[in-house]
């Protein structure tokens, strides 16, 4: 029995090196800072980073890229081992190495070395792309995408294709589902639009969508979010960031593109995929970006592909490792209403991430009785994950969330309604690791029970009015 089709990433891999230190003085022979090195980290960059991000949570990812026999290529292979499956094109030359020197977390200088050209793809590459559920092209101007362009054109006719472009790279193939230039790239590609207003970027995005014959162009605007435009203009959709992320933005574009491609592979609409991508990119930056050592720690074994619980537990570990506050909330969330939205928005403001613990269908039925839930767990989880306040969702089968809380170990556990903390059986469990249970009020008059009663009453009135 085979598993679900993989997500394929095609593009140029780099080796990223971050030399971190502190600078408290200038060199005696030049007005240049002297950086006392405190750490030296190396990890896959470019398409390698995008593939590693797409594979978080155990998703099956195959990376099509050009690698050689140089030390940088070997370092990339080691960094991606156990995370993604590699399909290599021959590299004529050496792998590019991008070195950043940082002082106090801020870049002082960047040094680029190496470079080569990809060779011809083999039959295994064609087969991998033909069998992919979705494809992400992470173009870093080294022309790996150009080497497999004919195969990518075939992919665009049958599966979602996301193209993260580069000014010196290859143009996207016609039919791409979403192309994701950043603000500077969009401006360089369409210099005539003028200005940095949302209107100017909307004009650029629509122009690029026509030029590339893409279904949509999503211009990433940093703290402002992502602006999705279509060919021929029309009203664009702005997806704002759920919060202002403070941290190293290096790799945020890769995170956004990888999350978008993964969401499309899961069947989400482009608008839904971009909402998830913007939230993931903000969390990625807050966690330290590509330089976060937690991202590159050795893996103890993959979880099931696309398992949202794996993402939730990984997120909790990352936030906790950087000293952040993990907040969890729980409930059935059968019909998400204004009371739920207000509760979750308030809960998210308490800490640095919000994980929702969701009762399974069987758990809801035992608690609420026949006829419930009205919506299956997969739909309820999808609705919650689309909210900007929610960072991850985990479904539990038991009557209470105590088992999943023992794994998540949140700092704060939130419940809504007319509970008191003394009534919550989870409160004692939270105290065993220093956590705190709190109750937040719902908006008055909002509950799933009231909504269902109101709907039933309205249906009865309608039937009487129709004479049935």
N, C-alpha and C positions, 0 to 999 in steps of 0.2 A: 504493500500500500504506500503510495507516494504522498508527500505533504503538499501544501499549497504552493503554487508557482512562486518563484523568488522575485524579489525586487532587484533589478539590475542597475548598477551605477557604471557609467562610462565616462572616462575623463582622465585628466592629467594629475598624476600623483606627485607631490613634492615631499621633501623631508623638512619639517619645521623644527628649528632649534631656538629655544628661548634661553638667553643668558641673563639671569636676574641678579641684581645687586643693589647696592646703595651708593649714592654719589654725594659726598660732603665737601669736595674740594675740586679745584681746577688743576689741570696739568701745568707744570712750570714752564713748558716750552710752547704752549698754545692755549687759547681760551676754550679748552675742551674739558668736559667733566671726566674725572677719574672714577670709574665704576669698580667698587670692590665686590667681586662675585660671591654670591651666597648660594646660587643654585644654577644648574645647567640641565635643561630638559630637552629631549628630542622625541618627536612623535610624527606619525604620518600627517601630511597636510594635503590641501587641495582635494582631489577626488577621494583620496584615502580617508581624510577626515569626514567627508560627506558620507562615505560608505559606512564608517564606524558609527556615526550618529544614526544612520538609518537602521543599523543592526541592533541598536539598544533594545532591550526587552526580548532578545532572542529571535528577531525576525531573520529569515533566510535571505541573505544578500550576496550577490555575486558581483565582483568588481572587475571590469574590463579596463586594463590600463597597460602602459608600456613600462617595463622594468628591465634593467641591465644586470651586469655582474659586478657593479661598483659597490663600495661600502654603503653609500646612501640607499641604494636599492635593497641591499640586505637588511638594513635597519628598518625599512618600511615593511619588508616581509615579516620580520619578527614582530613589529608593532601590530600588524593586522592578523597574525596567526591566531586561530581560534575565534576570530570575530566575523570575518567574511571569507568567502571563497574567491580565490584569485584566478583570473584568466588573463594570462600575460601575452602582450604583443612584444616583439623584440624591440629594444631601445638602442638606437645607434647614437652613442655618446654616453653621457653620465646623467644621473637623475639630478634635477635642480635642488639645491639646498638653500632655504631661506632662513637667515639667522637674524633674530632681533635681539638687541641689547636693551634691557630695561633697567631703569633706576627708579626705585620706589613705585614699581608697577607701571611706569610710563615709558614708552619707547624713546630711546635716545638716538639710535641709528639702526638701519637695516642693511644687511649685506647679502647679496644674491650671488650664488656660485653655481657652475655646472649648467648642463642643458643638453638635450639631444632630440632626435626625431624618431617617431614610432615607425615600426615596420608594418608589414601586411598582416592582417588578421587571418587566423585559421578557421577551419570549419567549426570548431568548438565555440568560437565567438558567435558565429551566425546562429547556431543551435541555441545558445544561452539566451540571446536576445529574442529569438523567435518564441521561446517558451516563457519569457518573463511576464509577470502580471502587470508591471509598470516599469518604466525606465527613467532614470535621472541622468542627464548629461551635465557633468561638472566640468565646464570648459575653463581651463587656465591658460589658454593661448599657446599650448604646445602641440595642438593638432591631433591628439588621439581621436577626438570626435570625427575629424575629417577622414581619418584612416578607415573608420567603420561607417561612414556616412550612408552608403547604400543600404546597409542593414537597418540603420536608424530610420530611414525613410519608410521601410517596410513596417517597422514597429509603430510609427505614428498613425498608420492606417487602421490599426486594430487594438491598440492599447494606449492608456494614458502615458504621455511623454512630457516630462518637465525638463526645461533647458535653462541652466544657469549660465548666462553668456559671459564673454570676456571681450573687451574692445579689440584685442589682437587675435581673437580666436575665430572659429568658423561660425557662419550665420546659422541659426536654428533651421532644422529641416521643416518644410511646410507641414502643417497639421499638428504642431506641438500643442498640447493642451494648455500649458502655462509656461511662459518665459519670464524669468525673474531677474531682470537687470536691477542694480542698485541705482541710487540717485545720480551718482557721478557717471556711471556707465550710460544711463539714459540721456544725460546731458551731453556727453561726448558723442553719442550716436545721433542725437537730434539737436545740434547746437542752435538751430534757428528758432526754436520755440521760445527761448528767452525767459529769464526769471526762475525763481525757485518756489513759486506758489503751487498750491495743489492743482490749480487750473493749468499751469504750464506743464506739470508732470502728467496730468490727464491727457493733454494734447500730445505729448511725446509718446505716452504709452499707446494711444490709439494709432498714431502714425507708425510706430514700430510693429504693432499687431498686423497692420496692412502690409508693411514691408516684408515681414517674415511669414505672412499667411498663417498666423497663430490664432488659436481660439481665444486666447487672452494673454495680456501682458500685465504682470504684477510688479510694479516698481516698488522696491523696498526703500523706505525713507527713514530708517533708523528709529529714533524715539517716536516719530510720528506714525509709525506702523507701515502698512502696505496698501498701495493704491491699485486696485484691479480695474483694468480698462479692456475694452473690446474693440475689434476693428470697426471703423465707421463712426467712432465717437459714442454718443449716448452718455448717460449718467454713470460715472465710475463709482465703484464701491470702495470706501476707505475702511480698512480693518485696523483699528487703533491698538496699540500695545496695552495690555491689561494693567501695567504699572511701569514706572520709569526705572529701567534696569541700570544699576551702577556696577560697573565691572569692565573687564577686558572684552571689547567687541570683536576681537579677532576670531573668525570662524562663525560669526552669527549668521552670515549669508548662507554658508554651507548648512547650518542647522535648519534655517528656514526652508531651503530648497529640499533638503532630505526629508523633513517632516511633511512637506507638501506632497512629495512623490509617494511617501508611505501612506498618507491619508487617502490619496486617489486610488492607490492599490487596494485599500480597504473598502472602496466603494463610496467615499464621501464626494459630495459635489465640490467644485472648485472653491466656492465661497466658504464652505465648511472647512475644507482643507487648509485654506489660508488663515482662518481663525485659529485653528490648532497650531499652525506653523508660527504665527506671531507670538502666541503664548509660550510655545516651546523655546523660541529664540530669546525671549526676554528672560526666561528661567535659566537658559544656557549662559547668557552674559552675566547674570547675577551670581551664578555658581563659579565664575572664573574663566569662562570661555574655553577655548581649546587648550589652554595651559593648565586647566584644572587636573591635578594628578588623579583624582577619583575617576575621571573619564578613561584613563589609560591603565588602571590597575589590572593585574592579571585576572582573567575570567575563570571562575570555578566551574563553568559549564553553562550552556545556553538554556534559557527557559523556552517555553513553547512560543512559537512564532506569533507575534502580535498580541501577546498576553498582556492586557492592561494592568493586571496585578503586578507583573514583573516591573513594569514602568513605575508603578506607584511605590514599590519598595525601593527601587533604585533611586527615585527622586528623594524619598525620605532620607536615605543614606547620604546623598550628595548635599542636601540642605543642612543636615546635622553636622556633616564633616566641616562645613565652612562656618559653623557657629550660628546658623539660622534657626528659626523657630518653625517647627512642623505642626500644622494645625490639621485636624481631621474632624469631619462631620459625618453623621450617619442618618439613615432613614430609608423609607421605601421609595419616595419621590415618584409616586405612580403617575400623577398628573402635576407636572411642574407649574406652579402658579406664582403670583407676585410675592406671596409670603415666603416661598422657598428662595426666590431670587434675592430678596432682601436679607434673609438669613445667611445665605452663602456669601453675599458681598460683605456683610459685616464680619463673617468668620475669616474671610481672606485678609481683611485689614489687620487682623490680630497678629499674623505672622508672615513668613516668607514663602509658604506654599500651602495650598489647601487640597487635601485628599478626601474624597467622598467615599465612605464605606456604604455600599448599596446592598439591601436585602435581595437575595435571589428570588425567583418566582415562587419556589416551594416555601421559602421563608415567609414571603408576603402572604401566601395563601393560608399558612398556619396562623399567622397573626391577625389577618383581616377577614378571613372566612371565604365562603364560596363567591365566585365572580371576581375575585381579586388575585393578581393585579390586572388592571385594565390594559396595561402595556407590558410586553415582555422585557426581561432584564437588559437584553442587547439594545433595545430602543431607549429604555430609560437611561442607560449608561451613555449612549450617544448624545442624547439631549443634554445631559449634565456636562459631558466633556466639551460641548460646544460653548458653554458659558465661559466668559472671560475670567470669572472669579475662580473657576475650578481648574486645578493643575493636573489631576489624575483621578481615576475612578477604580475602585476594587470591589468586586462582587463577592459576598460571603453567603454560605449556605446555612449557617446555624441560625438559631432564633435570636441570639444576641451577637454583637460584633466583638466579643472579648478575645476570641482566638486571633482574629485579624489585627486587632489593636496590639496584642502581645508581640506580633511580628513588626508592625509599623512603629510602635513605641513613640507616638506623637507627644509633643510637649503640651498641646492643648486639645481637648476633646469637646466638641460643641454639639449641643442638642437644642432643638427649638421647641417652642410651645409652652405648656403650663407645668413642665417638670420643675422640681427643685433638685439641686445637686445631690441632696441627701437621698432622693428617690432613685438616682441613677446607679445601677449595679456596676457600671464601668468605672465609677469614681474611685472605688477602692483599688482597682487594678492600676489606674493611672498613677496613683500615689506610690506604687512600688518602684517606679523609676523616676519619681519626681515630677510627674506630669500633673495637669490640673484639668478637671472637668468644669465646664461652664455652661450656663443656659442663656440663650438669646431669645428675645421675644419674636413671635411671628407678627405680621400685620394683622390687625383685628379683622375677623370675619373671613379669613382666607384659610381654607383647608381642602384637601382632596375630597373628604366626606361631604362637605357642604357643596362642592362643585358637582359631585355625582348626584346628590339629591336635587340640586337646581336643574341639572340636565334632564333627570327623570321627570321632574314636574313639568318642564317645558315641553318634553316629548308628549306627555299626557294631554296637555292643553292643545298641542298641535293636532293630535289624533282626533280629539273631540271637535275641533274647529273644522277638520276635513270631513267629518261625518263618518269616519271609519269605525 
